[in-house]
Amino acid sequence: MTASPLVSIGLATFNRARTLPRSLESLLNQTYRNMEIIISDNASLDGTEQVCLKYAERDSRLRYFRQKENV
């Protein structure tokens, strides 16, 4: 039997604390399980970091990276 390949999903974000949960819920509820979600936060000024950290704590498939400054 062949193992399912890893699928990497990149999600760039900036100041999306209000709408990000909907996107993350949709991605995490996919039926395909062998995936990773890589979030790149461009130094958001709202609660985006807290939202991402909460989801990353809940699901090990999510990886969160935050830029130190907006680029």
Rosetta blueprint (number, residue, H / E / L):
1 M L
2 T L
3 A L
4 S L
5 P L
6 L L
7 V E
8 S E
9 I E
10 G E
11 L E
12 A E
13 T E
14 F L
15 N L
16 R L
17 A L
18 R L
19 T L
20 L H
21 P H
22 R H
23 S H
24 L H
25 E H
26 S H
27 L H
28 L H
29 N L
30 Q L
31 T L
32 Y L
33 R L
34 N L
35 M E
36 E E
37 I E
38 I E
39 I E
40 S E
41 D E
42 N L
43 A L
44 S L
45 L L
46 D L
47 G L
48 T H
49 E H
50 Q H
51 V H
52 C H
53 L H
54 K H
55 Y H
56 A H
57 E H
58 R H
59 D L
60 S L
61 R L
62 L E
63 R E
64 Y E
65 F E
66 R E
67 Q L
68 K L
69 E L
70 N L
71 V L
